[in-house]
Amino acid sequence: MGIQFQLIRTTEQNSTLKDVDMSTRHLFVIDSGIANPLEVIRELPIDSEWVMLDAQHDGILQLLDILANHAQLDSLHILSHGAQSSFRLGNTALSGQNIERYADALMRIGSCLNDGGDILLYGCDVGLGKEGASFVQRLAELTGADVAASSNATGSPDLGGDWILEIHAGAVEATALNGASSAAFLTANTAPTLSIDTAPPTTYEIEYNDINGFATPFTSAAIGGLFGSNDVDWFSVRLEELGLQAFSFDTSTMNFGLWTVSWYDSRMQVISTRSSGPSNGTASATYEFPVSSAGTYYVQVRATDPGLYNGGLYTFSLSSLDPRTYKDTGVDDAFAPKLGRLIGRDIDPGTTLIYGVETGTDHGSTVQAKGAFGSLSVSKTNGLFTYTPDDGAIEGLKNDAIEAFTMTVSDGTAFASATYALKIIGADDPTIFGGTTTGAVSGNGPTTAGGTLTATDRDIGDAAINGQENSVGTYGRFSIGSSGNWSYELSVSAPNVQALALGQTSTDTFSVSTAGGMTQHIVVTVHGTNAFIAGSDGDDLLIGTSLDDQMLGFAGNDTLSGENGNDRLDGGTGIDTARFGGLREHFQLTTVSGHWSVQDLHGVEGIDQLTDIERLKFSDRRIALDLGPEEHAGQAVAIAGVLAPSLIQVPSAIGAILALIDQGSGVPEVFQLALDVGLVSEIAGADTDTALAQMAFRNVTGGDADAEITDWLVSFMDGRNSNLSQAQFLATISGLEINRSHVDLVGLQQTGLEYL
């Protein structure tokens, strides 16, 4: 620190304290802030060493410098002003609040003492109560010394004090000062008080610059007039106090116009420029600006746009604002700083007050603190403070809030505090939400669309876009990220997309919202690309185009050929055939939940979606798809299963049976024809009921029927259980689930069945 200290030793002639054993090493540290420090020095024990601290510097650091040349001290006596859990050293108060900040320094101080060395604190009330005792204990822990302190007034008994140090941490062996009755002082300290003044200036005078100069004084509203587009008015405003000031212009007598209003300081430097006028949406406007000092200010009023000029009289007035409130509006606001002064008072003579703010950082002459909505700067010497608002933070507030700071004043030992609170009135600012809101897709491409939405809102968080991922729409899927980038993908193969004919359009709409509740709609137009080809109620041959076709056969046994493209073939009622130009092996058949699709793996016929199509015709083969139990091909398979399951693998046999059913024959009639032509007797070996029963059982189950089962089956034909004809009996057996399972009808439904 560069501070020069002089250690002085007392003599018998200048000391009346003879009770202290000075055969051991003791050092007395005296804070210059106590009353009558020289008188105290004269009362110190003979041969004691003492040093007085500089009141302008940190006492802890001074003590470190002093002890740099000392070691193996038996005791360290500190005489200073004190308060509960606090004592003063130089311009510093060591307290329970800041003791951890000095932990390293205190450990170094303690290292200058002998093992079992003592620290004695002669400050009023330092050890008072639980807080004081805890402070003494913590000081002992950090220094490694035994510590004694007073829990009441310390000093001259004539002034209500004593020299007894009532609170101990550890075994204190050093003898405290006593018998110093002639030292008329107390180490008591009166804490300062603190108040906050934010009252704006209320005393002012306005003079209007008429033809004769600033010759028209006003103490309230001044009347001005613009009588030409180049006319300029000046006002002189004398303010007697600093603070936040509001000025208002009422131009209601003018129907339109736009004016520029500028404030100048006494040196004619611009400190604020604003616009005013009905063309801004109101006939009057109020602005605020901080007055950093009393004095004379000047205001200039002139037309901003001669084309919008409308002459006439207006009024200019000043008014005080709420010094502790900011009010946000739904428009872009600019907020002025707020000024004030901390007023500290201390009855102790010679006290220097230091101002600050809790949680603030020291910047030399000021202490500064950052809040949620602005920053505060406090002068340490005179208490003047400025709150500088953060426009973005205030405008980002939707609800009301309180910005509070704990202002402080210190006399170096004790503190006082007061709360400086600002009310922030939020506003629900509008969200501007727009960007690319439309797109277009087509089955022939492009099949995707995208764009970007942007949202702005002064309220913090309200502009955030709520994301979506793969939201299912009518024709496709939609996604949007928090950045606003959106994409849409058309579900090309979806039936409703395929159903859109060439020239036909539809839309897919998605709703996107922001965190603030604003909604925007994305509308994607879907263009149909399929040619629509329709048949009649008769047997039709429908031929497609090179486009994606939609074909509908209606009634009748129709043949549909989609040709090129991805086609949708709907046969309607009847036995309908989808025709393809290539070999069967060049196509892939797929069925999902009963819906068939046929994909050309080698040509240009694309992927065709089939609805109500019973048969497929390739250049080399025919495939039956109508394999449900009650459908024609399914019935043909069941008939073959009863007669001879091996016939299922003979396309010509299946084709012959299927042709009969397609022509209208029922299952009993087909069996009757097989009986009539001798096919059944040829397969069964005879035309008797017994031979038929054994043939049916063998083909349906894969095993032979014994005599009992055979007799039971015959009983359905000879009148014992029923009077079925042989054809009816075989038809009944073909419809049994055991027969359908044996021929694997379900498996055939997944592959189709070849026939001729």
C-alpha positions, 0 to 999 in steps of 0.5 A, a space after each residue: 500500500 505504500 503507507 508508512 507506519 511508525 511503531 511507538 513504545 510508551 514510557 512510564 511517564 505517559 502511562 497510567 495503566 500498570 496492570 498489564 504484564 508487558 514482559 510478553 509481546 503485545 501490539 495495540 492497533 488504534 483506529 483513528 476514528 475513535 474519539 480522543 485517540 491521543 488520550 487513549 494512547 497516553 493510557 496504554 501500558 508502559 513499554 507497549 507498542 502501538 500504531 494508528 491506522 489511516 482512516 482513508 485506507 482498508 484497515 485489514 490490509 494496513 494491519 497485514 503490512 504492519 504485521 509483516 515485520 512481526 512474529 510470535 506476538 502474544 496478543 493483538 489489541 484492537 481499539 475501534 468503533 464497533 457494532 453487533 458482529 462488526 468493528 471498524 478498521 480504517 475505511 473498512 468495517 469487518 463484519 459477519 457479512 464480509 468476513 469470508 471475503 477477508 479469510 486469507 488475510 485473517 489467516 495471515 494475521 493469525 500466523 503472526 501470533 504465538 500458539 495460543 495468542 490472543 486477539 482482544 477487540 475493544 469495540 462496543 457491542 461487537 460480541 452482542 447476541 447470537 450474531 456477535 458471538 458467531 462473529 467472534 467464533 468465526 474470527 477465532 477460526 480464521 485467525 487460529 487465535 483466541 478472541 475476546 470481545 465486548 457485548 456492551 459499551 466499551 470505554 470510560 465508565 463515566 460515559 457508561 462503558 467498561 473495559 470488560 470483554 465478556 465474550 470469549 472464543 477460546 482460552 484468552 490469557 492476555 489481560 484486557 485494558 482496565 483502570 483507564 477511567 481517565 480516557 474519556 471515550 466510548 467505542 460505541 458507534 451510532 448507525 447511520 440512517 438512509 432515505 431515498 429521494 426520487 421527487 422530480 423537479 416541480 419548480 420551473 419557469 418557461 419563457 416563449 421566444 416571441 418577437 422580442 426574444 425570451 420575453 413571455 414567461 409562463 409558470 404552467 402551460 406555454 402557448 406557442 404558434 407555428 405560422 409557416 412551414 419554415 417557422 421555428 419556435 424556441 422555449 427557455 425552461 429553467 429547472 430548479 431541481 434534478 430528476 425525471 421530467 415530462 413535457 407535453 404538447 397538445 396540438 389538438 387545434 391542428 388537424 394534421 401535421 408532424 413536428 420535431 421537438 428537440 431538447 438542448 442543454 445550456 450549452 445548446 447540445 441536443 439531449 433529446 429529439 422526438 416527433 409530435 403531431 396528429 399524424 402520429 395518431 394522437 393530438 397530444 404526446 407526452 415524453 420524458 427525459 432525465 434532468 441531470 442537474 438544475 439549470 436552463 434548458 431550451 426546447 425547439 419546435 419546428 415542422 418536420 414535413 412542410 407537406 404535412 404542415 398545418 399552422 396554428 397554436 399549440 400548448 407546451 407544458 411540463 409535468 412531473 411523472 411517477 418517478 418509480 414507474 415504467 409503463 410499457 405500451 403496445 408500440 415501440 417505446 423508449 424509456 428515459 433514465 430515472 434519477 434520485 439521491 440517497 440521503 444518509 445521516 449520522 450523528 457521530 462527528 467526523 463520519 464519512 458516509 459511503 453509499 452503495 447498493 447490495 450485490 453491486 460491483 465497485 467501479 471506483 467512484 460508483 457502485 453499479 448493479 444490474 437488474 432484470 430491467 435495467 442497471 443502477 449506478 450509485 455515487 459512493 460519495 454523494 448518493 446520487 444515483 441513475 437507473 438506466 432502463 433496458 428498453 428491450 427488457 421492459 418491452 419484453 414484459 407482458 405482465 407487471 413486475 417489480 425491480 428492487 434494489 437494496 440501497 446502502 449507506 455505511 459509516 465504515 462500521 455500521 450499515 443502513 439500507 433502504 429499498 428502491 423499488 420500480 414498478 414495471 407495468 407490462 403490455 401485451 405487445 402484438 405479434 407480427 407473424 408472417 412469411 411464406 404461407 402457401 405452397 403447391 404440390 402435384 403427383 407428377 412433381 414437385 411432391 414437396 413444398 416449403 417455406 419460412 415463417 417469421 414471428 416478431 414480438 417485443 414480449 420475451 418468448 411470445 415470438 417462439 414458433 411451436 414446432 410440429 413434426 409429421 403432422 398428418 393432413 388430408 393429402 400429406 405430412 407437414 413439419 415446422 421447426 422452431 426456426 420457422 422453416 416448414 416443409 410439406 410432403 405429398 403422400 403420392 400413393 394415398 388413395 385420395 391423392 390418386 383420386 384427384 383427376 387432371 385439372 382438379 385441385 384441393 388444399 391441405 391446411 395446417 395451423 401454426 401458432 406462436 407461444 404468444 397465441 398468434 396463429 398462422 395458416 399454411 395452405 398447400 394446394 394439391 394439383 390432381 394429375 390423373 386422367 379420369 376414364 369412366 365406363 358404362 353399366 355394360 361390359 367395357 374396355 377402358 384404355 388409359 393414357 400416359 398420365 396417371 389415370 383414374 379409371 372406373 368401370 361401374 357395372 358389367 364385366 370390364 377390362 381396364 388397362 392403365 398403360 403408362 403411369 401410376 394408375 388407379 383402377 376401379 372395376 366397380 361391380 361385376 367380374 373385372 379384369 386388369 390388363 397388363 402388357 408384359 410377362 407375369 414375372 416382370 410384375 410385382 403383386 402386393 396386397 395389404 388388407 385386401 388392397 392389391 397393387 401391381 408394379 411394373 418392374 421392367 417397363 413404364 406401367 408404373 404402380 397401379 392401385 386396384 379396387 374391385 378387380 377380380 382378375 389379372 391378365 398378363 401377356 402369358 398368364 391369368 391370375 384370379 384374385 377373387 378368392 374369398 369363400 363366397 367369391 367365384 375363384 374361392 368357390 372354384 378352389 373349394 370345389 377342386 378341394 373336394 374332387 381332387 386337391 391336385 386340380 388346384 395346381 392345374 390352371 386349365 381345370 381351375 379355369 373350367 370350373 371358374 368359367 362355369 361359376 362366372 357364367 352363373 352356375 352355383 356350386 351344387 350345379 357344378 358338382 351335378 355337372 361333374 356327376 353327369 359327365 362321370 367325372 365324380 365316379 371316375 375319381 371316386 371309383 363308383 357312383 354310389 353314396 358310399 364311394 362319394 362319402 369316402 372320396 370327399 372325406 379322403 380329399 378334405 382330410 387327407 385320410 381314409 374314413 372308417 366304416 362308422 364315419 362312412 356310414 354316418 356321412 352316407 346317412 346325409 344322403 339316404 334319408 337317415 339324417 338328411 335327404 341331400 342329393 349327391 351334388 348337394 352333399 358335395 357342395 355342403 362338404 366344399 363349404 366346410 372350414 376344414 376344406 378351406 383350410 386343407 386347400 389353404 384358401 387364406 394363403 392363396 388370397 395372398 398370392 392369387 391363383 393362376 387359371 386358363 
